[in-house]
Amino acid sequence: TLDLEEDETPTAVIVEYSKDTVASEIGLDIDSFTELFSDFTRESNALVSSMTQAVEKEDFTLCSSEAIKLKGMSDNMHITGYENEIETLRHSQDSAELSTALKTVDAILAQLSKQWI
Protein backbone atom coordinates (compact mmCIF):
# COMPACT_ATOMS: atom_id res chain seq x y z
CA THR A 1 0.00 0.00 0.00
CA LEU A 2 1.00 3.59 -0.46
CA ASP A 3 2.28 5.62 2.45
CA LEU A 4 0.30 8.82 2.74
CA GLU A 5 1.48 11.82 4.70
CA GLU A 6 -1.29 13.54 6.60
CA ASP A 7 -1.38 16.48 4.20
CA GLU A 8 -1.50 14.13 1.19
CA THR A 9 -4.49 12.08 2.31
CA PRO A 10 -7.16 12.19 -0.39
CA THR A 11 -10.50 13.60 0.64
CA ALA A 12 -12.53 11.05 -1.32
CA VAL A 13 -15.12 9.33 0.83
CA ILE A 14 -17.34 6.36 0.16
CA VAL A 15 -20.83 7.72 0.59
CA GLU A 16 -22.39 4.41 1.51
CA TYR A 17 -21.46 0.77 1.25
CA SER A 18 -23.79 -1.61 3.00
CA LYS A 19 -22.54 -5.17 3.37
CA ASP A 20 -26.11 -6.44 3.81
CA THR A 21 -27.48 -4.56 0.80
CA VAL A 22 -24.69 -5.60 -1.56
CA ALA A 23 -24.80 -9.22 -0.36
CA SER A 24 -28.53 -9.27 -1.09
CA GLU A 25 -28.08 -7.59 -4.48
CA ILE A 26 -25.56 -10.19 -5.62
CA GLY A 27 -27.46 -13.07 -4.06
CA LEU A 28 -25.07 -14.14 -1.29
CA ASP A 29 -25.53 -14.76 2.41
CA ILE A 30 -23.48 -12.55 4.75
CA ASP A 31 -20.84 -15.19 5.51
CA SER A 32 -20.22 -15.89 1.82
CA PHE A 33 -20.14 -12.19 1.07
CA THR A 34 -17.66 -11.54 3.88
CA GLU A 35 -15.37 -14.22 2.45
CA LEU A 36 -15.75 -12.75 -1.05
CA PHE A 37 -15.02 -9.27 0.30
CA SER A 38 -11.90 -10.55 2.02
CA ASP A 39 -10.71 -11.99 -1.30
CA PHE A 40 -11.55 -8.71 -3.03
CA THR A 41 -9.54 -6.74 -0.48
CA ARG A 42 -6.49 -8.96 -0.84
CA GLU A 43 -6.63 -8.98 -4.65
CA SER A 44 -7.33 -5.24 -4.99
CA ASN A 45 -4.39 -4.42 -2.70
CA ALA A 46 -2.17 -6.61 -4.89
CA LEU A 47 -3.41 -4.75 -7.99
CA VAL A 48 -2.71 -1.36 -6.40
CA SER A 49 0.79 -2.55 -5.54
CA SER A 50 1.31 -3.81 -9.08
CA MET A 51 0.06 -0.53 -10.56
CA THR A 52 2.31 1.46 -8.23
CA GLN A 53 5.33 -0.51 -9.42
CA ALA A 54 4.21 -0.16 -13.05
CA VAL A 55 3.97 3.63 -12.71
CA GLU A 56 7.42 3.75 -11.11
CA LYS A 57 8.77 1.83 -14.14
CA GLU A 58 6.63 3.87 -16.54
CA ASP A 59 4.96 0.67 -17.73
CA PHE A 60 1.67 2.34 -18.59
CA THR A 61 0.36 -0.71 -20.45
CA LEU A 62 0.61 -2.85 -17.30
CA CYS A 63 -0.95 -0.11 -15.20
CA SER A 64 -3.87 0.08 -17.62
CA SER A 65 -4.45 -3.69 -17.69
CA GLU A 66 -4.36 -3.88 -13.87
CA ALA A 67 -6.82 -0.95 -13.68
CA ILE A 68 -9.20 -2.84 -15.97
CA LYS A 69 -9.04 -5.83 -13.60
CA LEU A 70 -9.71 -3.59 -10.59
CA LYS A 71 -12.66 -1.96 -12.37
CA GLY A 72 -14.21 -5.35 -13.09
CA MET A 73 -13.71 -6.56 -9.53
CA SER A 74 -15.10 -3.30 -8.11
CA ASP A 75 -18.12 -3.44 -10.40
CA ASN A 76 -18.81 -7.01 -9.26
CA MET A 77 -18.67 -5.89 -5.62
CA HIS A 78 -20.83 -2.79 -6.33
CA ILE A 79 -18.04 -0.50 -5.12
CA THR A 80 -18.13 3.04 -6.41
CA GLY A 81 -16.30 6.20 -5.53
CA TYR A 82 -13.20 5.95 -7.65
CA GLU A 83 -14.47 5.60 -11.21
CA ASN A 84 -12.61 8.73 -12.36
CA GLU A 85 -9.38 7.44 -10.86
CA ILE A 86 -9.83 4.07 -12.60
CA GLU A 87 -10.25 5.90 -15.92
CA THR A 88 -7.06 7.87 -15.22
CA LEU A 89 -5.21 4.64 -14.41
CA ARG A 90 -6.47 3.10 -17.65
CA HIS A 91 -5.61 5.96 -19.98
CA SER A 92 -3.03 8.36 -18.54
CA GLN A 93 0.71 8.28 -19.17
CA ASP A 94 1.44 11.05 -16.66
CA SER A 95 3.26 9.54 -13.68
CA ALA A 96 2.22 12.29 -11.26
CA GLU A 97 -1.44 12.04 -12.27
CA LEU A 98 -1.30 8.25 -11.98
CA SER A 99 0.30 8.43 -8.53
CA THR A 100 -2.44 10.77 -7.31
CA ALA A 101 -5.12 8.43 -8.67
CA LEU A 102 -3.45 5.45 -6.98
CA LYS A 103 -3.34 7.26 -3.63
CA THR A 104 -7.06 7.98 -3.85
CA VAL A 105 -7.94 4.40 -4.81
CA ASP A 106 -5.72 3.05 -2.03
CA ALA A 107 -7.33 5.36 0.54
CA ILE A 108 -10.85 4.34 -0.49
CA LEU A 109 -9.94 0.65 -0.37
CA ALA A 110 -8.43 1.19 3.09
CA GLN A 111 -11.67 2.85 4.26
CA LEU A 112 -13.69 -0.09 2.97
CA SER A 113 -11.40 -2.62 4.64
CA LYS A 114 -11.72 -0.85 8.00
CA GLN A 115 -15.49 -1.21 7.84
CA TRP A 116 -15.14 -5.00 8.02
CA ILE A 117 -12.68 -5.33 10.91
C-alpha positions, 0 to 999 in steps of 0.5 A: 500500500502507499504511504500517505502523509497527513497532508496528502491524504485524499479527501474522497469518501465512500458515501455508503457501502452496505454489506447487507445490501450488496450481499442481497443484491448479488445473491449471497448470504453474509458469511459468503459475502464476507469471504468474497469481500476478504478476497476482493480486499487482498486482490485489490491491494495486490493490484494497487501494488502492481500498478504502483510498481508499473507507474514507477517503471513507466509501464503504462500498459501494465498499469492500464491492464491492472486498472481494468481488472480492478474496475471489473472486480469493483463493479462485481462488488458494487463498489463506487467512488473511484471511477474517475481514478480508474479511468485515469489509471487506464488511460493516462501516461502522466506519472504524477497524475497516476500516482495521485489516482493510486493514492485515492484508490488506495485510501478508499480501499483502506476505508472499505477494509476498516469497515469489516474489521 
